[in-house]
Amino acid sequence: MISQIEQAIEGFEKMSADKRSAMRGILQRYVEGDMGLDEAYYELLDTGLIPMPSRCAMKPKVASEGDEARLKDMIKARILQ
């Protein structure tokens, strides 16, 4: 889940302006605590901002606080500057 969001952040500059705006809005709400990681992930999936994972790529992994903190720092540095 986190790796998919990180990949989307890596490709943020290559997205169209409307997709960047949608992604920025979702990730800003996540960083501000208005939604959790799961909700942000599913909203990104629903809006087509990240691709649906294939079944074989789906692995249950519980995100640690360190993983989420690193993700939020990445979002702040690259998306919400």
C-alpha positions in Angstrom: 0.0 0.0 0.0 2.7 2.5 1.0 4.9 1.5 -1.8 2.1 2.1 -4.3 1.5 5.6 -2.9 5.3 6.3 -3.0 5.4 5.2 -6.7 2.5 7.6 -7.5 4.4 10.4 -5.7 7.5 9.6 -7.8 5.4 10.1 -10.9 3.5 13.2 -9.6 5.2 15.7 -12.0 4.3 13.5 -15.0 0.6 13.6 -14.2 -1.9 15.9 -15.8 -2.8 19.0 -13.9 -6.3 17.7 -12.8 -4.8 14.4 -11.6 -2.1 16.3 -9.6 -4.8 18.5 -8.1 -6.9 15.4 -7.1 -3.9 13.6 -5.7 -2.7 16.7 -3.8 -6.2 17.0 -2.2 -6.3 13.4 -1.1 -2.8 13.3 0.3 -3.2 16.7 2.1 -6.3 15.3 3.9 -4.2 12.3 4.8 -1.2 14.3 6.1 -3.5 16.6 8.1 -5.1 13.6 9.8 -8.6 14.0 8.2 -8.4 10.4 6.9 -6.3 7.3 7.6 -3.8 5.6 5.4 -6.4 2.9 4.3 -9.0 5.5 3.4 -6.4 7.6 1.4 -5.2 4.4 -0.4 -8.8 3.4 -1.4 -9.6 6.9 -2.5 -6.5 7.0 -4.7 -7.5 3.6 -6.2 -11.1 4.7 -6.7 -10.1 7.9 -8.6 -7.6 6.0 -10.7 -4.6 7.8 -9.4 -2.9 4.5 -8.5 -3.4 1.3 -10.4 -5.4 -1.6 -8.9 -2.8 -4.2 -7.7 -2.9 -7.6 -9.2 -3.8 -10.4 -6.9 -0.3 -11.8 -6.9 1.1 -8.5 -5.8 -1.3 -8.1 -2.9 0.5 -8.9 0.3 -0.9 -8.0 3.7 1.6 -5.8 5.4 0.9 -3.7 8.4 2.4 -0.3 8.1 4.5 0.8 11.1 4.5 4.3 12.5 8.0 4.8 11.0 6.6 3.8 7.5 3.8 6.2 7.8 6.0 9.0 9.1 8.4 8.5 6.2 5.4 8.6 3.8 4.0 11.8 5.3 7.5 13.4 5.0 7.7 12.4 1.4 4.2 13.8 0.7 5.1 17.1 2.4 8.4 17.4 0.5 7.2 16.5 -3.0 3.5 17.3 -3.1 2.6 19.9 -0.5 5.6 22.2 -0.8 
